[in-house]
Amino acid sequence: MMNAIAFLGNSTMRPSKCLLRAFTRLSPSRDTAFQSHHSRCINQNINNQDPYRITKLRNVVQFCTNRPSSVTTQVASEARNLSASRTCTKDPTLDKIIAKNGLNVKPLTVERLEEDEKDEEVVNGDVRNIDKDGLENVRRKEIEEEAWRLLRQSVVTYCDSPVGTMAANDPTDTAPLNYDQVFVRDFVPSALAFLMKGEGEIVRNFLLYTLQLQSWEKTVDCYSPGQGLMPASFKVRTSPLEEDKFEEVLDPDFGLWWIILLRAYGKITGDYSLQERVDVQTGIKMIANLCLADGFDMFPTLLVTDGSCMIDRRMGIHGHPLEIQALFYSALRSSREMITINDSSKNLVRTINNRLSAISFHIRENYWVDKGKINEIYRYKTEEYSTDATNKFNIYPDQVSPWLMDWIPESHRCGFLVGNLQPAHMDFRFFTLGNLWSIISSLGTPRQNQAILNLIEEKWDDLIGHMPLKICFPALESSEWHIITGSDPKNTPWSYHNGGSWPTLLWQFTLACMKMGRPELAEKAVTLAEKRLQADRWPEYYDTRYGKFIGKKSRLYQTWTIAGFLTAKQLLQNPEMASSLFWEEDLELLETCVCVLTKSGRKSCSRAAAKSQILI
């Protein structure tokens, strides 16, 4: 449990009163009421320690709400103790500004009628000189322009600085729940879109403000969360002081992705000074130390509870789900790149290297399935307990479901990493995010990574359908759905996390395709999504087996749908930026894991032996 909290850091905390029960949850469900401690708006220019700045975003509106809060301010570090408090006076014209550009504003897509008519006149006046491709390019440009406008309208500011984007910005939504928060995970595609656009200020601010919300000390009454927890989300709200004065407050929740985004910021902007700051280095080390803390688990993978990843509701993925292992691996590789090597950090770096090697071997060897591997599992002997056992996890052959035997392609060029593995249990479902991040981070071998894309291409209708991409396949149905999900009304078969289609996965699919030299697959998926996203008002997810319909409870104008589309487009247009976001195979990581490949015992490692393993 602590290992899971260590990496994901998704917990919700209230300080100060023992009666306010502190609890942790590994991934914040958007259907849960928001609870948190908060940090006051401080009069601190976070760029003072480093003068690097990029042009400030335009059309950014200060995001304020008047929700009361009963929780007290908590000072998280000495750095924040040096800063003075600051109040923000609410301008009487603010409501008018918000009404024009702010939270609940319907994008004015119909106000371009006159301009559209002019375009149409030009087209009709010389229709013979404009081909279909030209009209299609104009249409695509309009879709991108709308997406950028919507993304900018979702920007949240704190103390007059842009700090993130809210999860959704539907102008017709009167009960946004916690979709008006800035989620770390959801902000990643927004951050990449802004970075590739050359607008890095919002990302820099986001990284530094979320660092301030990290739990530097174990200060919560009745419960002591591990040091190093990073916020999963935060919300900017206003607290009334006196008369017309208001104080801005950051209310944090807790989660992951921060380290991966920090690396991306340095790679794209070339500003590595942010990584080198003392407070940032301390934050990285605290997260890494917590991730790598010893626990009861005997596997190198991270032990987590159900609802611990992008699938943040009960779906039977507790234990060692692939998605978390791929993100954990990526975070450790990012940490190893960014940690400054000195006497105080060399032991931590050594521990990171050992863990990376162990995870790499474990996933490649035990999570991989193709037709041949499934046939081998189908013929497994059980109750084997010697060191020579083939069935090391005591997997029962009856776990190989009929759907899998019919679904897996004949070709050995196709395969995938299973969703989960633990003693006597193997979850054979295809989880898209875990497989994509295994490609992006080189957790899988080059052959395995190509085979995953081959499988997606072969099973295009099942995994892509009318709207990219299925979050998992197949869906849980009938009694299995009742038992595993608890009859979850949102996770009905082929909806939401239970086999729904999520357009935000486009950017990760695009990055994986570009890494493996398959941009045509990504272009095909982006073109497919482009035909519907704008017309459907940028939904959160789609329903049915082939993703034909907008999700029955899907939020509209979902920010990470918009940002995922924009990021995918920019990655295709800027291959050099894509290459800075993924990881290539690292032979040094394999030199340790090849030691365990022989059943007769350990042998001395060599680069040649390590290199041989990339051909598994």
MOGI-V563100 format. One record per run of one state. SS is the DSSP state (H for helix, E for strand, - for the rest). FROM is the first residue (numbers start at 1). LEN is the number of residues. Records with the same first field share a line. If there is no record, write none. Layout:
# MOGI-V563100
SS = FROM-LEN + FROM-LEN
This chain:
# MOGI-V563100
- = 1-1 + 9-2 + 13-10 + 25-13 + 41-1 + 43-30 + 74-4 + 82-3 + 86-2 + 90-4 + 102-7 + 126-1 + 130-2 + 154-1 + 159-2 + 166-2 + 169-8 + 181-1 + 197-4 + 213-17 + 231-2 + 243-2 + 253-2 + 256-2 + 270-3 + 277-1 + 292-12 + 305-14 + 320-2 + 339-7 + 367-1 + 370-1 + 379-18 + 400-2 + 408-8 + 418-2 + 423-2 + 428-2 + 441-5 + 459-1 + 464-6 + 471-1 + 474-4 + 486-9 + 496-2 + 499-2 + 502-1 + 516-3 + 531-11 + 544-5 + 551-7 + 574-1 + 580-7 + 597-10 + 616-1
H = 2-7 + 78-4 + 94-8 + 109-17 + 127-3 + 132-22 + 177-4 + 184-13 + 201-12 + 258-12 + 273-4 + 278-14 + 322-17 + 346-21 + 371-8 + 397-3 + 402-6 + 432-9 + 446-13 + 460-4 + 478-8 + 503-13 + 519-12 + 559-15 + 575-5 + 587-10 + 607-9
E = 11-2 + 23-2 + 38-3 + 42-1 + 73-1 + 85-1 + 88-2 + 155-4 + 161-5 + 168-1 + 182-2 + 230-1 + 233-10 + 245-8 + 255-1 + 304-1 + 319-1 + 368-2 + 416-2 + 420-3 + 425-3 + 430-2 + 470-1 + 472-2 + 495-1 + 498-1 + 501-1 + 542-2 + 549-2 + 558-1
